[in-house]
Amino acid sequence: MPTGVSGEPLSGERRFELLVNSVHDYAIYMLDPQGIVTSWNPGAQRFKGYAAAEIIGRHFSHFYTDDDQRAGVPERALSIALNEGKFEAEGWRVRKDGARFWAHVLIDPIRDDTGKLIGFAKVTRDITERKRAQEVLEETRAALFQSQKMEAVGQLTGGIAHDFNNHLQIIGANLQLLRARALGDEELSLVDNALAAVDRAATLASRLLAFARRQPLNPTVVNVGRVVQTMTDLLRRTLGESIEIETIVAGGLWDTSADVSQLENAILNLAVNARDAMQGRGKLTIEAGNAELDDAYAARHDEVSAGQYVLVAVSDTGGGIAPDVLERVFEPFFTTKPVDKGTGLGLSMIHGFVKQSGGHVKIYSEVGHGTTVKIYLPRVRAAEQEPPGGTTDIRGGSERVLVVEDDPDVRAAAVALVRSLGYRTMEAANAEAALNLLDNGARADLLFTDVVMPGTINARDFARRVQEVCPALRVLFTSGYTANAIVHHGRLDEGVSLLSKPFSREALAAKMRHVLDAPAPAMPDAATPPRERLSILVVEDDTLVRLTTLDMLADLGHDALEAGDAAEALEVLGRGPVDVLLTDVGLPGLSGSELADEARRRQPGLAIVMATGYSSFLHPGAVTLPKPYSREGLVRALAEAVGLVRQTN
């Protein structure tokens, strides 16, 4: 039996008191039948902040929030404990310093041997961290569900847009051919009305593709401040005189890489939304500045990589957005506007464009105080590129064009448009038929081919095989829906020309002449040795990124192995040596840097390329490949990494 300092046995009551006072993770205290605190353990003092002398003799409702006290929650808790034998619940409680914590509370009635109520035992535990973890888990699940839903809708809309654009191409091409004939004013008006409807439908399809992140972006290095300033006159005409417009461009603004036309569309859409929110009268502010998104911000937004960004912020003085509406604003077809006033695709299009550009978009709004939409686009350090000057002249030619399209109606319309520009044409229903023509001696100056076709040959391989037969052949792709054969990370591959469906006769003429008149691609020098074939291990936990990188390496003629994480990569390395380790930095488990060190320890002559979204990242003896990277960027990084190893050895 336990004894005290004097060696005498301890009473049961004293042993219980010692036990309760030794517990620091729970607040354990007693109440009399009216709810007055009669005992107080160290755990209660730690949680609540009160010493025993400060709280014994006071009612336990002192720890409840004002709202709970007004609602009679403490009294109801004692009543339930008395009538049902136990009260158990969770809720906010208040510490001495006024801070709140989330508590798990258990109250049991205490009776004497005769059954008379003599008080209550109350046990409280601070579970604030557990609640926060549950909230984070629920938010993560909700975000995952939303992401999966958006991806599924994106795949559906992308497929629909492809078929839709093919139909629009047939309608538009035939209308344009009809317009070129001798028609009266009344007939011309009817044709022009129909062509305008085709343009509106094409815009709708384009927005679907933007939401689905399937639009082929053609980014250039651009100064966003210049874009904002050149749009001011357009915005004034669009929004009207009752909207005051202020543009603020920070000094020393960084450059970014973006599709300028899509960026302009995004700003214009936000400005029109702001005008509607302000009911045609108010102030619109457009700001362009530099921004740093730190690790803490990135931790709260799973899709964001910490780093340097160029910020475009569009603010209005409208009525703001209610929280329940704010949660849905990026969903396609969701709109609060009347049926005839909006499609609900404006913000979803912006969201898709920004995400496809490697950026981040965030909306801040308060009812009665207006809304700010912030677009963050990754900083680049390359020089800004001046946009090429355009022309509206329709110029055809006499070159021979091979048109390849599996849909017979679309093919017939495309051939008719090409011929109307003076070109000679051949046609084929698929890649195999086109290769047959060329193998049998047919020759062409331009291959005009759809990207998405049935068969085993993808568009890029088809173009390469055609150019093996006709080395001087130029290639122009067309599609109503992009595919990974010519688009990686949402961007057109370097050197690829694409004409999106539906296209006008003017757009076709301009694009064909641009491709045909461009300097001929340099032919390989017979004295130049062929590019070295390397064995490369690609380590990337994002399946899509890994597969597209493998595609690029295959196009370059290299042998590629793959792994989803560091453990799998080390297993692959254990089977035999490779020339290059191409690894993402942010891997689950062992990081890319740790993997590189271990791989180099096992294989000292290994060349290492580290792929990362942080352009300033450095690892000893490795070459940094900033994401997103192009085919040419990959080639340069591989050559530099191999050269670095050979210099060292």
C-alpha positions as CSV (number, residue, x, y, z in Angstrom):
1,M,0.0,0.0,0.0
2,P,1.4,3.5,-0.9
3,T,2.7,5.4,2.1
4,G,3.4,9.1,2.9
5,V,6.6,10.7,4.0
6,S,6.1,9.5,7.5
7,G,5.7,6.0,6.2
8,E,2.0,5.8,7.2
9,P,-0.4,4.4,4.5
10,L,-2.2,7.0,2.4
11,S,-6.0,7.2,2.4
12,G,-7.9,6.5,-0.8
13,E,-9.0,10.1,-0.9
14,R,-5.5,11.3,-0.6
15,R,-4.2,8.9,-3.3
16,F,-7.0,10.2,-5.7
17,E,-6.0,13.8,-4.9
18,L,-2.4,13.0,-5.8
19,L,-3.4,11.3,-9.0
20,V,-5.6,14.2,-10.2
21,N,-2.9,16.8,-9.3
22,S,-0.3,14.9,-11.3
23,V,-2.3,15.1,-14.5
24,H,-1.3,18.1,-16.6
25,D,-2.9,17.3,-20.0
26,Y,-6.4,17.4,-18.7
27,A,-8.3,20.0,-16.7
28,I,-10.0,18.0,-13.9
29,Y,-12.0,19.7,-11.3
30,M,-15.2,19.3,-9.1
31,L,-18.4,21.3,-9.1
32,D,-21.0,21.5,-6.4
33,P,-24.7,20.7,-7.3
34,Q,-25.1,24.4,-8.4
35,G,-22.1,24.4,-10.7
36,I,-19.7,26.2,-8.3
37,V,-16.0,25.1,-8.7
38,T,-14.8,23.3,-5.5
39,S,-11.4,21.9,-6.7
40,W,-8.8,22.8,-9.3
41,N,-5.9,20.7,-10.6
42,P,-2.7,21.9,-12.3
43,G,-4.0,20.9,-15.7
44,A,-7.0,23.2,-15.3
45,Q,-4.6,26.0,-14.3
46,R,-2.5,25.3,-17.4
47,F,-5.5,25.3,-19.8
48,K,-7.6,28.1,-18.3
49,G,-4.8,30.3,-17.0
50,Y,-6.4,30.7,-13.5
51,A,-4.8,29.7,-10.2
52,A,-6.9,27.7,-7.8
53,A,-7.4,30.7,-5.5
54,E,-8.8,32.8,-8.4
55,I,-11.5,30.3,-9.5
56,I,-12.6,28.1,-6.6
57,G,-16.0,29.4,-5.4
58,R,-16.9,30.8,-8.9
59,H,-19.5,29.3,-11.3
60,F,-18.0,27.1,-14.0
61,S,-19.9,29.1,-16.7
62,H,-17.1,31.7,-16.4
63,F,-15.2,29.7,-19.0
64,Y,-17.9,29.7,-21.6
65,T,-18.2,32.3,-24.4
66,D,-20.7,35.1,-24.0
67,D,-22.9,33.6,-26.7
68,D,-23.0,30.2,-24.9
69,Q,-23.8,31.8,-21.6
70,R,-26.7,33.8,-23.1
71,A,-27.9,30.6,-24.7
72,G,-27.9,28.7,-21.4
73,V,-25.3,26.1,-22.5
74,P,-23.7,25.6,-19.1
75,E,-27.0,25.0,-17.3
76,R,-28.1,22.7,-20.1
77,A,-24.9,20.7,-19.7
78,L,-25.5,20.1,-16.0
79,S,-29.1,19.2,-16.7
80,I,-28.2,16.6,-19.3
81,A,-25.5,15.1,-17.1
82,L,-28.0,14.9,-14.2
83,N,-30.8,13.3,-16.2
84,E,-28.8,11.1,-18.6
85,G,-25.8,10.2,-16.4
86,K,-23.2,12.0,-18.6
87,F,-22.7,15.1,-20.7
88,E,-20.1,15.1,-23.5
89,A,-19.6,17.8,-26.1
90,E,-17.0,20.0,-27.9
91,G,-17.0,23.7,-28.2
92,W,-15.2,27.0,-27.7
93,R,-14.0,27.9,-24.2
94,V,-12.3,31.1,-22.9
95,R,-9.0,31.4,-21.1
96,K,-8.1,34.0,-18.5
97,D,-6.4,36.2,-21.2
98,G,-9.5,36.1,-23.3
99,A,-8.1,33.7,-25.9
100,R,-10.4,30.9,-27.1
101,F,-9.6,27.2,-27.4
102,W,-11.6,24.3,-28.7
103,A,-12.4,21.9,-25.8
104,H,-13.6,18.4,-25.4
105,V,-15.8,18.4,-22.3
106,L,-17.0,15.5,-20.1
107,I,-19.3,16.1,-17.1
108,D,-20.4,13.2,-14.8
109,P,-22.7,13.5,-11.8
110,I,-21.4,12.4,-8.4
111,R,-23.7,10.8,-5.8
112,D,-23.2,9.6,-2.3
113,D,-24.1,6.1,-1.1
114,T,-27.8,7.0,-0.7
115,G,-28.0,8.3,-4.3
116,K,-28.0,12.0,-3.3
117,L,-26.3,14.4,-5.8
118,I,-23.3,15.9,-4.1
119,G,-21.7,17.5,-7.2
120,F,-20.2,17.0,-10.7
121,A,-16.8,15.8,-11.9
122,K,-15.7,17.8,-15.0
123,V,-12.9,16.9,-17.3
124,T,-11.8,19.2,-20.1
125,R,-9.1,18.7,-22.8
126,D,-7.7,21.3,-25.2
127,I,-8.1,19.7,-28.7
128,T,-7.6,22.9,-30.7
129,E,-4.7,21.4,-32.7
130,R,-6.7,18.3,-33.5
131,K,-9.6,20.5,-34.7
132,R,-7.3,22.5,-36.9
133,A,-5.9,19.3,-38.3
134,Q,-9.4,18.0,-39.1
135,E,-10.3,21.3,-40.7
136,V,-7.1,21.1,-42.9
137,L,-8.0,17.5,-43.8
138,E,-11.5,18.5,-44.7
139,E,-10.3,21.5,-46.8
140,T,-7.8,19.2,-48.5
141,R,-10.5,16.6,-49.3
142,A,-12.8,19.4,-50.6
143,A,-9.9,20.8,-52.7
144,L,-9.2,17.3,-54.1
145,F,-12.8,16.8,-54.9
146,Q,-13.0,20.2,-56.6
147,S,-9.8,19.5,-58.5
148,Q,-11.1,16.1,-59.7
149,K,-14.5,17.6,-60.6
150,M,-12.8,20.4,-62.6
151,E,-10.5,17.9,-64.3
152,A,-13.4,15.7,-65.3
153,V,-15.4,18.6,-66.6
154,G,-12.2,19.8,-68.4
155,Q,-11.8,16.6,-70.2
156,L,-15.4,16.6,-71.2
157,T,-15.4,20.2,-72.4
158,G,-12.1,19.7,-74.3
159,G,-13.6,16.8,-76.2
160,I,-16.8,18.7,-77.0
161,A,-14.8,21.7,-78.1
162,H,-12.9,19.6,-80.6
163,D,-16.0,18.3,-82.3
164,F,-17.7,21.7,-82.1
165,N,-14.7,23.4,-83.7
166,N,-14.7,20.9,-86.6
167,H,-18.3,21.6,-87.3
168,L,-17.7,25.4,-87.1
169,Q,-14.8,24.9,-89.5
170,I,-17.0,23.3,-92.1
171,I,-19.7,26.0,-91.7
172,G,-17.3,28.9,-91.7
173,A,-15.2,27.7,-94.7
174,N,-18.3,27.2,-96.9
175,L,-19.7,30.6,-95.9
176,Q,-16.4,32.3,-96.7
177,L,-16.2,30.6,-100.1
178,L,-19.8,31.6,-100.8
179,R,-19.0,35.2,-99.8
180,A,-16.3,35.3,-102.4
181,R,-18.8,34.8,-105.2
182,A,-20.9,37.5,-106.9
183,L,-23.7,38.0,-104.4
184,G,-26.2,40.8,-104.0
185,D,-26.2,43.1,-100.9
186,E,-29.1,41.2,-99.3
187,E,-27.3,37.8,-99.7
188,L,-24.0,39.3,-98.5
189,S,-25.7,40.6,-95.4
190,L,-27.1,37.1,-94.6
191,V,-23.7,35.5,-95.1
192,D,-22.0,38.1,-92.9
193,N,-24.6,37.5,-90.1
194,A,-23.9,33.8,-90.3
195,L,-20.1,34.3,-90.2
196,A,-20.5,36.6,-87.2
197,A,-22.4,33.8,-85.4
198,V,-19.5,31.4,-86.3
199,D,-17.1,33.8,-84.7
200,R,-19.2,34.0,-81.5
201,A,-19.5,30.3,-81.3
202,A,-15.7,30.0,-81.8
203,T,-15.1,32.4,-78.9
204,L,-17.3,30.2,-76.8
205,A,-15.4,27.1,-77.7
206,S,-12.1,29.0,-77.0
207,R,-13.4,29.7,-73.5
208,L,-14.2,26.1,-73.0
209,L,-10.7,25.1,-74.0
210,A,-9.2,27.9,-71.7
211,F,-11.2,26.5,-68.8
212,A,-10.1,23.0,-69.6
213,R,-6.5,24.2,-69.9
214,R,-6.4,22.7,-73.4
215,Q,-5.8,25.9,-75.3
216,P,-2.4,26.1,-77.1
217,L,-0.7,29.0,-75.5
218,N,2.1,30.8,-77.4
219,P,3.9,32.7,-74.6
220,T,6.4,35.4,-75.2
221,V,8.5,37.4,-72.7
222,V,6.4,40.5,-72.0
223,N,6.3,43.5,-69.7
224,V,2.9,43.4,-68.1
225,G,3.0,47.1,-67.4
226,R,3.2,47.9,-71.1
227,V,0.3,45.6,-71.8
228,V,-1.8,47.4,-69.1
229,Q,-0.9,50.9,-70.4
230,T,-1.6,50.0,-74.1
231,M,-5.1,48.7,-73.1
232,T,-6.2,51.9,-71.3
233,D,-7.9,53.5,-74.4
234,L,-9.7,50.2,-75.2
235,L,-10.9,49.9,-71.6
236,R,-12.2,53.5,-71.6
237,R,-14.2,52.9,-74.8
238,T,-15.5,49.6,-73.5
239,L,-16.5,50.6,-70.0
240,G,-17.9,54.1,-70.7
241,E,-17.3,57.5,-69.3
242,S,-19.0,56.8,-65.9
243,I,-16.2,54.4,-64.9
244,E,-13.0,56.1,-63.7
245,I,-10.0,54.1,-64.7
246,E,-6.6,54.3,-62.8
247,T,-3.6,52.3,-63.9
248,I,-0.6,52.0,-61.5
249,V,2.6,50.4,-62.8
250,A,5.4,49.9,-60.3
251,G,9.0,50.9,-61.2
252,G,11.5,48.2,-62.0
253,L,8.7,45.8,-63.0
254,W,9.9,42.3,-63.8
255,D,9.1,40.5,-67.0
256,T,7.0,37.4,-67.3
257,S,6.2,34.8,-70.0
258,A,2.6,34.8,-71.2
259,D,0.4,34.6,-74.2
260,V,-0.2,38.3,-74.7
261,S,-3.6,37.9,-76.4
262,Q,-4.9,35.7,-73.5
263,L,-3.5,38.1,-70.9
264,E,-5.3,41.0,-72.6
265,N,-8.5,39.0,-72.8
266,A,-8.2,38.2,-69.0
267,I,-7.8,41.9,-68.1
268,L,-10.7,42.9,-70.4
269,N,-12.9,40.2,-68.9
270,L,-12.1,41.4,-65.4
271,A,-12.8,45.0,-66.3
272,V,-16.2,44.2,-67.8
273,N,-17.1,42.1,-64.7
274,A,-16.1,45.1,-62.6
275,R,-18.2,47.5,-64.6
276,D,-21.2,45.2,-64.1
277,A,-20.5,44.9,-60.4
278,M,-20.4,48.7,-60.1
279,Q,-23.6,49.0,-62.2
280,G,-21.8,51.2,-64.7
281,R,-20.6,53.8,-62.3
282,G,-17.5,53.7,-60.0
283,K,-13.7,53.4,-60.1
284,L,-11.6,50.6,-61.7
285,T,-8.0,50.3,-60.6
286,I,-5.5,48.2,-62.5
287,E,-2.1,47.6,-60.9
288,A,1.0,45.9,-62.1
289,G,3.8,45.2,-59.7
290,N,6.4,42.7,-58.4
291,A,5.4,40.1,-55.8
292,E,7.0,37.4,-53.6
293,L,4.9,34.4,-52.6
294,D,6.7,32.9,-49.7
295,D,6.7,29.3,-48.3
296,A,4.0,30.2,-45.8
297,Y,1.7,31.3,-48.6
298,A,2.5,28.3,-50.7
299,A,1.8,26.0,-47.7
300,R,-1.8,27.5,-47.6
301,H,-2.3,27.1,-51.3
302,D,-1.3,23.6,-52.6
303,E,-1.1,24.6,-56.2
304,V,1.4,27.5,-55.6
305,S,5.2,27.3,-55.7
306,A,7.0,29.9,-53.6
307,G,9.0,32.4,-55.6
308,Q,8.9,35.6,-57.5
309,Y,5.9,36.7,-59.5
310,V,4.6,39.5,-61.6
311,L,1.2,40.7,-60.2
312,V,-1.7,42.1,-62.1
313,A,-4.5,43.3,-59.7
314,V,-7.9,44.5,-60.9
315,S,-10.0,46.3,-58.2
316,D,-13.5,47.8,-58.3
317,T,-15.7,49.8,-56.0
318,G,-18.8,47.6,-56.5
319,G,-21.0,45.8,-54.0
320,G,-18.6,42.9,-53.4
321,I,-19.2,39.1,-53.6
322,A,-21.0,37.1,-50.9
323,P,-18.9,34.3,-49.4
324,D,-21.1,31.5,-50.7
325,V,-20.9,32.9,-54.2
326,L,-17.1,33.5,-53.9
327,E,-16.6,29.8,-53.4
328,R,-18.0,29.1,-56.9
329,V,-16.9,31.9,-59.1
330,F,-14.3,29.8,-61.0
331,E,-16.8,27.1,-61.8
332,P,-17.7,26.9,-65.5
333,F,-21.2,28.2,-66.4
334,F,-21.7,29.6,-62.9
335,T,-23.0,33.2,-63.1
336,T,-25.1,35.6,-61.1
337,K,-26.0,37.6,-64.2
338,P,-29.3,37.3,-66.0
339,V,-29.6,34.6,-68.6
340,D,-28.9,36.9,-71.5
341,K,-26.1,38.8,-69.9
342,G,-23.3,36.2,-69.4
343,T,-22.1,32.7,-70.1
344,G,-20.4,32.0,-66.8
345,L,-17.2,31.2,-68.6
346,G,-15.3,34.5,-68.1
347,L,-13.6,33.8,-64.7
348,S,-13.2,30.1,-65.4
349,M,-11.4,31.0,-68.6
350,I,-9.1,33.3,-66.6
351,H,-8.5,30.6,-64.1
352,G,-7.6,28.1,-66.8
353,F,-5.2,30.5,-68.6
354,V,-3.4,31.5,-65.4
355,K,-3.0,27.9,-64.2
356,Q,-1.8,26.8,-67.6
357,S,0.7,29.7,-67.6
358,G,2.2,28.4,-64.3
359,G,0.6,31.2,-62.2
360,H,-1.9,31.7,-59.5
361,V,-5.2,33.7,-59.2
362,K,-6.8,34.9,-56.0
363,I,-10.0,36.9,-55.4
364,Y,-10.5,39.1,-52.4
365,S,-13.9,40.5,-51.8
366,E,-16.0,42.1,-49.1
367,V,-19.7,42.7,-49.4
368,G,-20.3,46.5,-49.7
369,H,-16.6,47.3,-50.2
370,G,-15.7,45.9,-53.7
371,T,-13.6,43.2,-55.2
372,T,-9.9,42.7,-56.1
373,V,-8.8,39.9,-58.5
374,K,-5.0,39.2,-58.3
375,I,-3.2,37.4,-61.1
376,Y,0.3,36.1,-60.3
377,L,2.5,35.1,-63.3
378,P,6.0,33.7,-62.8
379,R,8.9,36.0,-63.2
380,V,11.4,35.3,-66.1
381,R,14.8,36.8,-66.6
382,A,14.9,36.8,-70.4
383,A,14.6,39.9,-72.5
384,E,11.2,41.1,-73.6
385,Q,10.2,40.2,-77.1
386,E,8.6,42.7,-79.5
387,P,5.4,41.3,-81.1
388,P,5.7,40.9,-84.9
389,G,3.9,43.4,-87.0
390,G,0.7,42.0,-88.7
391,T,-1.0,42.6,-92.0
392,T,-4.5,42.3,-93.2
393,D,-3.6,41.6,-96.8
394,I,-4.7,38.2,-98.2
395,R,-1.8,36.8,-100.0
396,G,-1.9,33.3,-101.6
397,G,0.6,31.4,-103.6
398,S,1.2,28.6,-106.1
399,E,3.0,26.1,-103.9
400,R,1.8,22.6,-103.5
401,V,0.1,21.8,-100.2
402,L,-0.6,18.3,-98.8
403,V,-3.8,18.5,-96.7
404,V,-4.3,15.7,-94.1
405,E,-7.6,15.5,-92.2
406,D,-9.6,12.4,-91.2
407,D,-13.0,14.0,-91.3
408,P,-14.1,14.1,-95.0
409,D,-16.3,17.2,-94.6
410,V,-13.6,19.2,-92.8
411,R,-11.0,18.0,-95.3
412,A,-13.2,19.1,-98.2
413,A,-13.7,22.5,-96.7
414,A,-10.0,23.0,-95.9
415,V,-9.0,21.9,-99.4
416,A,-11.5,24.3,-101.0
417,L,-10.1,27.2,-98.9
418,V,-6.5,26.4,-99.7
419,R,-7.3,26.2,-103.4
420,S,-9.2,29.5,-103.3
421,L,-5.9,31.1,-102.3
422,G,-4.2,29.8,-105.5
423,Y,-2.3,26.8,-104.0
424,R,-2.2,23.4,-105.7
425,T,-3.4,20.7,-103.4
426,M,-3.2,17.0,-102.6
427,E,-5.2,15.4,-99.8
428,A,-5.0,12.3,-97.5
429,A,-7.4,11.0,-94.9
430,N,-4.6,10.0,-92.4
431,A,-0.9,9.8,-91.8
432,E,-0.5,6.4,-93.4
433,A,-2.2,7.6,-96.6
434,A,-0.1,10.7,-96.7
435,L,3.2,8.7,-96.3
436,N,2.0,6.4,-99.1
437,L,1.6,9.4,-101.4
438,L,5.1,10.7,-100.7
439,D,6.7,7.2,-100.8
440,N,5.3,6.9,-104.3
441,G,7.0,10.0,-105.5
442,A,4.5,12.8,-104.7
443,R,6.1,16.0,-103.5
444,A,4.8,19.0,-101.5
445,D,6.0,22.3,-100.2
446,L,3.7,22.5,-97.2
447,L,2.1,19.8,-95.0
448,F,-1.2,21.2,-93.6
449,T,-2.3,18.5,-91.1
450,D,-4.8,18.0,-88.3
451,V,-3.2,17.1,-84.9
452,V,-5.8,14.7,-83.7
453,M,-6.2,11.8,-86.1
454,P,-6.9,8.0,-85.7
455,G,-4.0,5.6,-86.2
456,T,-0.8,4.7,-84.5
457,I,1.3,7.6,-85.7
458,N,1.1,10.8,-83.6
459,A,1.3,14.2,-85.2
460,R,4.9,15.0,-84.3
461,D,6.2,11.6,-85.5
462,F,4.2,12.0,-88.7
463,A,5.7,15.4,-89.4
464,R,9.2,14.1,-88.7
465,R,8.7,11.0,-91.0
466,V,7.3,13.2,-93.8
467,Q,10.3,15.5,-93.5
468,E,12.7,12.5,-93.8
469,V,11.1,11.9,-97.3
470,C,10.9,15.7,-98.2
471,P,13.6,17.5,-96.1
472,A,12.5,21.0,-97.3
473,L,8.8,20.4,-96.5
474,R,7.3,23.0,-94.1
475,V,4.7,21.9,-91.6
476,L,1.5,23.7,-90.4
477,F,-0.7,22.0,-87.8
478,T,-4.3,22.7,-87.2
479,S,-6.7,21.5,-84.5
480,G,-9.8,22.3,-82.5
481,Y,-8.2,20.6,-79.5
482,T,-4.5,20.4,-78.7
483,A,-2.7,17.1,-78.0
484,N,0.6,16.3,-76.2
485,A,2.2,15.6,-79.5
486,I,2.9,19.3,-80.1
487,V,2.0,20.9,-76.8
488,H,3.8,20.3,-73.5
489,H,3.0,22.0,-70.2
490,G,0.2,23.8,-72.0
491,R,2.6,25.5,-74.4
492,L,3.4,25.0,-78.1
493,D,6.7,23.2,-78.6
494,E,9.5,25.4,-79.9
495,G,9.3,25.8,-83.7
496,V,5.8,24.4,-84.1
497,S,3.2,26.4,-86.1
498,L,-0.5,25.9,-85.2
499,L,-3.6,27.3,-86.7
500,S,-6.5,26.7,-84.4
501,K,-10.0,25.7,-85.7
502,P,-12.2,27.3,-86.7
503,F,-10.0,29.5,-88.9
504,S,-10.9,32.2,-91.4
505,R,-9.7,32.4,-94.9
506,E,-7.6,35.5,-93.9
507,A,-6.0,33.7,-91.0
508,L,-5.2,30.6,-93.2
509,A,-3.7,32.8,-95.9
510,A,-1.5,34.7,-93.3
511,K,-0.4,31.6,-91.5
512,M,0.5,29.6,-94.7
513,R,2.6,32.5,-96.1
514,H,4.3,33.0,-92.7
515,V,5.3,29.3,-92.6
516,L,6.3,29.1,-96.3
517,D,8.2,32.4,-96.3
518,A,10.1,31.7,-93.1
519,P,13.9,31.0,-93.4
520,A,14.5,27.3,-94.4
521,P,15.5,25.2,-91.4
522,A,19.2,24.6,-91.2
523,M,20.1,21.2,-92.8
524,P,22.5,19.1,-90.7
525,D,26.1,19.4,-91.8
526,A,27.5,16.1,-93.0
527,A,30.7,16.8,-91.0
528,T,28.7,17.4,-87.8
529,P,28.6,14.2,-85.7
530,P,25.1,13.1,-84.7
531,R,23.8,14.0,-81.2
532,E,25.1,11.7,-78.5
533,R,22.5,9.1,-77.4
534,L,22.2,9.1,-73.6
535,S,20.6,6.9,-71.1
536,I,18.6,9.1,-68.8
537,L,16.7,8.3,-65.5
538,V,13.7,10.7,-65.1
539,V,12.5,11.0,-61.5
540,E,9.3,13.0,-61.1
541,D,6.3,12.3,-58.8
542,D,3.8,14.1,-61.1
543,T,2.8,11.5,-63.7
544,L,1.9,13.9,-66.4
545,V,5.1,15.9,-66.1
546,R,7.1,12.7,-66.1
547,L,5.4,11.3,-69.2
548,T,5.8,14.5,-71.2
549,T,9.5,14.6,-70.3
550,L,9.9,11.0,-71.5
551,D,8.2,12.0,-74.7
552,M,10.6,14.9,-75.3
553,L,13.6,12.6,-74.5
554,A,12.3,10.0,-77.0
555,D,11.9,12.7,-79.6
556,L,15.5,13.7,-79.0
557,G,16.7,10.1,-79.5
558,H,17.7,9.3,-76.0
559,D,17.0,6.1,-73.9
560,A,14.9,7.1,-70.9
561,L,14.1,5.2,-67.7
562,E,11.5,6.5,-65.2
563,A,10.8,6.6,-61.4
564,G,8.1,8.2,-59.3
565,D,10.2,8.9,-56.2
566,A,13.8,8.5,-54.8
567,A,13.3,5.0,-53.5
568,E,12.2,3.7,-56.9
569,A,15.0,5.7,-58.6
570,L,17.7,4.0,-56.4
571,E,16.3,0.6,-57.3
572,V,16.6,1.5,-61.0
573,L,20.2,2.7,-60.5
574,G,20.9,-0.5,-58.7
575,R,20.2,-2.4,-62.0
576,G,23.0,-0.7,-63.9
577,P,24.6,2.7,-64.6
578,V,23.0,5.6,-66.5
579,D,24.5,8.7,-68.1
580,V,22.2,11.3,-66.6
581,L,19.9,11.7,-63.6
582,L,17.1,14.1,-64.3
583,T,15.2,14.6,-61.1
584,D,12.6,17.0,-59.7
585,V,13.8,18.7,-56.5
586,G,10.5,18.4,-54.5
587,L,10.0,14.6,-54.3
588,P,8.0,12.8,-51.6
589,G,10.2,11.2,-49.0
590,L,13.8,11.6,-49.9
591,S,14.3,15.0,-51.7
592,G,15.8,15.4,-55.2
593,S,18.9,16.9,-53.6
594,E,19.3,13.9,-51.2
595,L,18.7,11.6,-54.1
596,A,21.4,13.3,-56.2
597,D,24.0,13.0,-53.5
598,E,23.2,9.3,-52.9
599,A,23.2,8.6,-56.7
600,R,26.5,10.4,-57.2
601,R,28.0,8.4,-54.3
602,R,26.9,5.1,-56.0
603,Q,27.9,6.3,-59.5
604,P,30.6,9.1,-59.3
605,G,30.6,9.9,-63.0
606,L,26.8,10.6,-63.1
607,A,25.6,13.8,-64.8
608,I,22.8,15.4,-62.8
609,V,20.1,17.8,-63.9
610,M,17.8,19.3,-61.2
611,A,14.3,20.3,-62.4
612,T,12.6,22.9,-60.2
613,G,10.2,25.9,-60.1
614,Y,12.9,27.9,-58.3
615,S,15.1,29.5,-60.9
616,S,17.7,30.4,-58.2
617,F,18.0,26.8,-57.0
618,L,21.6,25.5,-57.0
619,H,23.1,22.1,-56.1
620,P,26.8,21.4,-56.2
621,G,27.9,19.6,-59.4
622,A,24.4,19.7,-60.9
623,V,22.7,21.8,-63.6
624,T,19.5,23.6,-62.7
625,L,16.6,23.2,-65.2
626,P,13.9,25.8,-64.4
627,K,10.3,24.6,-64.8
628,P,8.4,24.8,-67.1
629,Y,11.1,23.9,-69.6
630,S,11.1,23.6,-73.4
631,R,12.6,21.0,-75.6
632,E,15.5,23.3,-76.3
633,G,16.0,24.1,-72.6
634,L,16.1,20.4,-71.9
635,V,18.7,19.9,-74.6
636,R,20.9,22.7,-73.2
637,A,20.7,21.4,-69.6
638,L,21.6,17.8,-70.7
639,A,24.6,19.0,-72.7
640,E,25.8,21.3,-69.9
641,A,25.5,18.5,-67.3
642,V,27.4,15.9,-69.4
643,G,30.0,18.5,-70.2
644,L,30.4,19.4,-66.5
645,V,31.1,15.8,-65.6
646,R,33.6,15.4,-68.4
647,Q,35.5,18.5,-67.4
648,T,35.6,17.3,-63.8
649,N,36.9,13.9,-64.7
